[in-house]
Amino acid sequence: MSTELFDLTGKRALVTGSSQGIGYALAKGLAATGAEIILNGRDAAKLAAAARDLGAGHTLAFDATDHQAVRKAVDAFEADVDRARLFRHAAECCARRRPELFRLARKAHASRP
C-alpha cells in the first residue's frame, strides 16, 4: 500500500468493527500510515487476535450501537492514556529540572483507579 498521500504519525484512530472484515482492513491501512490504532468490536477474543495480527496496542470491547457503552469505554481509555502520558512527560522533562513536579506526577499516577 502506498502511503505517500497520507502520514498519520502522531494521530490516534478508533476503528469500530475492526476485529474482522472491512473494519480490520481499514485499521490495517491506518496503521500502515503511522496512526496509533485502537481496535473495537464486541468479541474480546477476536479483538485480541486482531491486535496481535496488526500490532495494535489498544483494544476496546463494546457495542458501538450502545451510546452509553461507547461513552464509558472511550472516557475510561482517554483518562487512562492521558494519565500515562502525563506521568511519562513528567518523568522525562520535569525530573531533570524540578524534582517536586516529578514527585507530584508520580503521586497522581499512583492514585489512579
C-alpha positions in Angstrom: 0.0 0.0 0.0 1.3 3.4 -0.9 1.3 5.9 2.0 2.8 8.8 0.1 -0.5 10.8 0.3 -1.1 10.2 3.9 1.0 10.4 7.0 -1.0 9.9 10.2 2.0 9.6 12.5 1.0 11.0 15.9 -2.7 10.6 15.2 -5.0 8.2 17.1 -7.8 6.3 15.3 -10.6 4.4 16.9 -11.8 1.9 14.3 -15.2 0.3 15.1 -15.8 -3.2 13.9 -12.1 -3.7 13.5 -11.8 -7.3 14.6 -12.7 -8.5 11.1 -13.8 -7.6 7.6 -13.9 -4.0 6.4 -13.1 -2.6 9.8 -10.0 -4.8 10.1 -8.8 -3.7 6.6 -9.4 -0.1 7.5 -7.4 -0.5 10.7 -4.6 -2.2 8.8 -4.5 0.7 6.3 -4.4 3.4 9.1 -1.7 1.5 10.9 0.4 1.5 7.7 0.2 5.3 7.5 1.5 5.6 11.0 -1.7 6.1 13.0 -2.0 4.7 16.5 -4.9 2.4 16.1 -7.5 1.4 18.7 -9.5 -1.7 17.8 -13.1 -2.1 18.7 -15.6 -4.9 18.5 -17.9 -6.8 20.7 -15.9 -10.1 20.9 -12.8 -9.7 23.1 -11.2 -12.9 21.8 -11.5 -11.7 18.2 -10.2 -8.3 19.2 -7.1 -9.8 20.9 -6.4 -11.9 17.7 -6.7 -8.8 15.5 -4.5 -6.8 17.9 -1.8 -9.5 17.6 -2.0 -9.5 13.8 -2.0 -5.8 13.4 0.4 -4.9 16.3 -2.2 -2.7 17.9 -1.6 -1.7 21.4 -5.2 -0.9 22.4 -8.5 -2.7 22.2 -11.9 -1.6 23.4 -14.6 -4.2 23.6 -18.1 -2.6 23.4 -21.2 -2.5 21.2 -20.8 0.6 19.0 -24.6 0.9 18.8 -24.9 1.4 22.6 -24.2 5.1 23.3 -23.6 4.7 27.0 -21.2 1.8 26.4 -19.3 3.9 23.8 -19.1 6.9 26.2 -17.9 4.8 29.1 -15.2 2.9 27.2 -13.9 6.0 25.4 -13.9 8.1 28.5 -12.0 5.5 30.5 -9.5 4.9 27.7 -8.8 8.7 27.3 -8.4 9.1 31.1 -6.0 6.2 31.4 -3.9 7.2 28.3 -3.8 10.9 29.4 -2.6 9.9 32.9 0.1 7.7 31.5 1.3 10.4 29.1 1.3 13.0 31.9 3.4 10.7 34.0 5.8 9.9 31.2 6.1 13.5 30.3 6.8 14.5 33.9 9.4 11.7 34.2 11.2 12.8 31.1 11.1 16.6 31.4 10.4 17.7 35.0 12.6 15.2 36.9 15.7 16.9 35.5 14.6 20.4 36.2 12.1 20.4 39.1 12.1 17.3 41.2 8.9 18.5 43.1 6.9 18.3 39.8 8.1 14.8 39.3 7.0 13.8 42.8 3.6 15.3 42.2 3.2 13.5 38.8 4.2 10.2 40.5 1.7 10.7 43.3 -1.1 11.5 40.8 -0.2 8.4 38.8 -0.1 6.2 41.9 -3.6 7.4 42.9 -5.3 6.4 39.7 -8.2 3.9 40.0 
